Amino acid sequence: MTERMQVHAWLNHCSRCVDLTLFSRDDRGDIYDGVVTLVKITNLYQERDPAIRLGMEDAQSLMDELWQCGLRPTEGAGIAGALAATQAHLQSVHQMSQSHISDLQKLVFDTGLFAGFNLQRSGGGGLQT
């Protein structure tokens, strides 16, 4: 009998907790309610089977449901951390480019280097010919 464990999550507004339900469906289509049983152990590091094993599709579904409950990855972890680093990099590149544009405008207008060209400052701070 092949079983496929599924976990569903929803936000319990009264307790400010995320409630999880477990169920499994076998090859015949019979559905089994998942019950968590705690068993006393003597060695925390003893090898044992996982409490729940989810297939990749079901794990992704659980992540999507947790996202709908308002849970997000912790800042600095995984993709969220990579995104934050990318945003910081883009901000620094933007600041650097603005500085270079400002320097270029000073070169063009303050030095008279391009006096033979009919260049004017545009309202947005750029150059117009």
C-alpha positions in Angstrom: 0.0 0.0 0.0 1.6 3.3 -1.1 0.7 6.3 1.0 1.1 9.9 0.2 1.2 12.2 3.2 -0.3 15.6 2.7 -0.2 18.5 5.1 -2.5 21.5 5.0 -2.0 24.7 6.9 -4.3 27.6 7.8 -4.0 30.6 10.1 -6.0 30.3 13.3 -6.8 34.0 14.0 -8.1 33.3 17.5 -4.9 31.6 18.8 -2.5 33.4 16.4 -1.1 30.0 15.4 -0.8 28.1 12.2 -3.0 24.9 12.3 -1.8 21.9 10.4 -3.8 18.9 9.4 -2.3 15.7 8.1 -3.9 13.1 5.9 -2.9 10.3 3.6 -4.5 8.6 0.7 -3.7 5.1 -0.4 -3.7 3.5 -3.8 -7.4 2.6 -3.5 -8.3 6.2 -2.7 -9.0 5.5 1.0 -8.2 8.6 3.2 -6.5 8.4 6.6 -6.5 11.2 9.1 -3.0 11.9 10.3 -2.4 11.8 14.1 0.8 12.9 15.8 2.0 10.6 18.5 4.8 11.6 20.8 7.0 8.9 22.0 9.6 9.3 24.7 13.2 8.8 23.5 16.4 8.4 25.4 18.9 9.5 22.8 18.1 12.7 20.8 20.8 11.8 18.3 19.6 8.2 17.7 18.8 7.5 14.0 15.1 7.1 13.4 12.5 7.6 10.7 11.2 11.1 10.1 7.9 12.1 11.7 6.5 13.1 8.3 7.9 12.5 4.9 6.6 14.7 2.1 7.1 14.4 -1.6 8.6 17.5 -3.3 5.2 18.5 -4.7 3.4 18.2 -1.4 6.3 20.1 0.4 5.9 22.9 -2.1 2.2 22.9 -1.5 2.8 23.3 2.2 5.2 26.2 1.6 2.5 27.9 -0.5 -0.1 27.4 2.2 2.3 28.8 4.8 2.9 31.8 2.5 -0.9 32.3 2.3 -0.9 32.3 6.2 1.5 35.2 6.1 4.7 33.4 6.9 7.8 34.5 5.0 11.4 33.3 5.1 13.6 34.9 7.7 15.7 37.9 6.3 19.1 36.7 5.4 18.1 33.1 4.8 18.1 31.4 1.4 16.4 33.2 -1.4 15.2 36.1 0.8 18.8 36.8 1.8 19.9 36.6 -1.9 17.1 39.0 -2.8 18.1 41.5 -0.1 21.7 41.3 -1.2 20.6 41.9 -4.8 18.5 44.9 -3.8 21.4 46.4 -1.8 23.7 45.9 -4.8 21.2 47.6 -7.2 20.9 50.5 -4.8 24.7 51.0 -4.7 24.9 50.8 -8.5 22.2 53.3 -8.8 23.9 55.7 -6.4 27.2 55.3 -8.2 25.6 55.9 -11.6 23.9 59.0 -10.3 27.3 60.3 -9.1 28.9 59.6 -12.5 26.1 61.4 -14.3 26.5 64.4 -12.0 30.2 64.4 -12.7 29.6 64.2 -16.4 27.1 67.1 -16.3 29.7 69.3 -14.4 32.3 68.4 -17.1 30.0 69.3 -19.9 28.6 72.6 -18.5 31.2 73.9 -16.1 34.4 73.4 -18.1 33.1 74.7 -21.5 34.7 71.6 -23.1 31.7 71.1 -25.3 31.0 74.8 -26.0 30.7 74.2 -29.7 27.7 71.9 -29.1 24.2 73.3 -28.4 23.6 71.4 -25.2 21.1 72.5 -22.6 20.1 71.1 -19.2 16.7 69.4 -19.4 14.1 69.8 -16.7 14.8 66.3 -15.4 18.6 67.0 -14.9 19.6 65.3 -18.1 21.1 66.7 -21.3 19.3 67.9 -24.4 20.8 68.8 -27.8 
